Amino acid sequence: MTTPLIGLIVLLVVAVFGWIVAEVKNKCVSFQHSEEEAEGEEEMREAYEAHGGRELNLKDLLDHNSTKGYKSV
Protein backbone atom coordinates (compact mmCIF):
# COMPACT_ATOMS: atom_id res chain seq x y z
CA MET A 1 0.00 0.00 0.00
CA THR A 2 1.15 3.50 -0.66
CA THR A 3 1.71 6.19 1.93
CA PRO A 4 -1.22 8.45 0.84
CA LEU A 5 -3.63 5.52 1.05
CA ILE A 6 -2.43 4.70 4.57
CA GLY A 7 -2.85 8.36 5.53
CA LEU A 8 -6.39 8.40 4.16
CA ILE A 9 -7.32 5.25 6.09
CA VAL A 10 -5.84 6.67 9.31
CA LEU A 11 -7.73 9.93 8.77
CA LEU A 12 -11.02 8.08 8.29
CA VAL A 13 -10.42 5.93 11.39
CA VAL A 14 -9.68 9.03 13.50
CA ALA A 15 -12.77 10.81 12.13
CA VAL A 16 -15.04 7.84 12.89
CA PHE A 17 -13.54 7.50 16.37
CA GLY A 18 -14.13 11.22 17.05
CA TRP A 19 -17.69 10.93 15.81
CA ILE A 20 -18.35 7.97 18.14
CA VAL A 21 -16.90 9.88 21.11
CA ALA A 22 -19.12 12.90 20.32
CA GLU A 23 -22.24 10.73 20.05
CA VAL A 24 -21.51 8.95 23.35
CA LYS A 25 -20.86 12.30 25.05
CA ASN A 26 -24.17 13.63 23.69
CA LYS A 27 -26.02 10.64 25.18
CA CYS A 28 -24.30 10.84 28.58
CA VAL A 29 -24.30 14.60 29.26
CA SER A 30 -27.62 16.29 29.96
CA PHE A 31 -27.94 20.03 29.31
CA GLN A 32 -29.93 22.36 31.56
CA HIS A 33 -30.41 26.10 31.11
CA SER A 34 -29.22 28.29 33.96
CA GLU A 35 -31.46 30.73 35.81
CA GLU A 36 -29.82 33.70 34.06
CA GLU A 37 -30.64 32.21 30.64
CA ALA A 38 -34.24 31.59 31.69
CA GLU A 39 -34.55 35.23 32.81
CA GLY A 40 -33.02 36.41 29.54
CA GLU A 41 -35.49 34.31 27.57
CA GLU A 42 -38.37 35.85 29.52
CA GLU A 43 -37.06 39.36 28.77
CA MET A 44 -36.83 38.52 25.06
CA ARG A 45 -40.40 37.20 25.10
CA GLU A 46 -41.64 40.39 26.79
CA ALA A 47 -39.83 42.57 24.23
CA TYR A 48 -41.28 40.49 21.40
CA GLU A 49 -44.81 40.89 22.76
CA ALA A 50 -44.30 44.61 23.41
CA HIS A 51 -43.74 45.19 19.68
CA GLY A 52 -46.97 43.53 18.61
CA GLY A 53 -45.61 40.01 18.34
CA ARG A 54 -43.26 40.74 15.43
CA GLU A 55 -39.53 40.99 15.11
CA LEU A 56 -38.00 44.43 14.68
CA ASN A 57 -36.58 45.23 11.28
CA LEU A 58 -33.43 47.29 10.74
CA LYS A 59 -35.31 50.61 10.57
CA ASP A 60 -37.05 49.91 13.90
CA LEU A 61 -33.73 48.94 15.53
CA LEU A 62 -32.02 52.10 14.33
CA ASP A 63 -34.94 54.27 15.52
CA HIS A 64 -34.66 52.81 19.04
CA ASN A 65 -30.85 52.67 19.16
CA SER A 66 -29.33 54.45 22.15
CA THR A 67 -26.12 55.32 20.30
CA LYS A 68 -26.27 57.71 17.37
CA GLY A 69 -22.61 57.77 16.35
CA TYR A 70 -21.04 61.23 16.43
CA LYS A 71 -24.39 62.81 17.33
CA SER A 72 -24.22 61.20 20.76
CA VAL A 73 -21.00 63.00 21.70
C-alpha positions as CSV (number, residue, x, y, z in Angstrom):
1,M,0.0,0.0,0.0
2,T,1.2,3.5,-0.7
3,T,1.7,6.2,1.9
4,P,-1.2,8.4,0.8
5,L,-3.6,5.5,1.0
6,I,-2.4,4.7,4.6
7,G,-2.8,8.4,5.5
8,L,-6.4,8.4,4.2
9,I,-7.3,5.3,6.1
10,V,-5.8,6.7,9.3
11,L,-7.7,9.9,8.8
12,L,-11.0,8.1,8.3
13,V,-10.4,5.9,11.4
14,V,-9.7,9.0,13.5
15,A,-12.8,10.8,12.1
16,V,-15.0,7.8,12.9
17,F,-13.5,7.5,16.4
18,G,-14.1,11.2,17.1
19,W,-17.7,10.9,15.8
20,I,-18.3,8.0,18.1
21,V,-16.9,9.9,21.1
22,A,-19.1,12.9,20.3
23,E,-22.2,10.7,20.1
24,V,-21.5,9.0,23.4
25,K,-20.9,12.3,25.1
26,N,-24.2,13.6,23.7
27,K,-26.0,10.6,25.2
28,C,-24.3,10.8,28.6
29,V,-24.3,14.6,29.3
30,S,-27.6,16.3,30.0
31,F,-27.9,20.0,29.3
32,Q,-29.9,22.4,31.6
33,H,-30.4,26.1,31.1
34,S,-29.2,28.3,34.0
35,E,-31.5,30.7,35.8
36,E,-29.8,33.7,34.1
37,E,-30.6,32.2,30.6
38,A,-34.2,31.6,31.7
39,E,-34.5,35.2,32.8
40,G,-33.0,36.4,29.5
41,E,-35.5,34.3,27.6
42,E,-38.4,35.8,29.5
43,E,-37.1,39.4,28.8
44,M,-36.8,38.5,25.1
45,R,-40.4,37.2,25.1
46,E,-41.6,40.4,26.8
47,A,-39.8,42.6,24.2
48,Y,-41.3,40.5,21.4
49,E,-44.8,40.9,22.8
50,A,-44.3,44.6,23.4
51,H,-43.7,45.2,19.7
52,G,-47.0,43.5,18.6
53,G,-45.6,40.0,18.3
54,R,-43.3,40.7,15.4
55,E,-39.5,41.0,15.1
56,L,-38.0,44.4,14.7
57,N,-36.6,45.2,11.3
58,L,-33.4,47.3,10.7
59,K,-35.3,50.6,10.6
60,D,-37.0,49.9,13.9
61,L,-33.7,48.9,15.5
62,L,-32.0,52.1,14.3
63,D,-34.9,54.3,15.5
64,H,-34.7,52.8,19.0
65,N,-30.9,52.7,19.2
66,S,-29.3,54.4,22.2
67,T,-26.1,55.3,20.3
68,K,-26.3,57.7,17.4
69,G,-22.6,57.8,16.4
70,Y,-21.0,61.2,16.4
71,K,-24.4,62.8,17.3
72,S,-24.2,61.2,20.8
73,V,-21.0,63.0,21.7
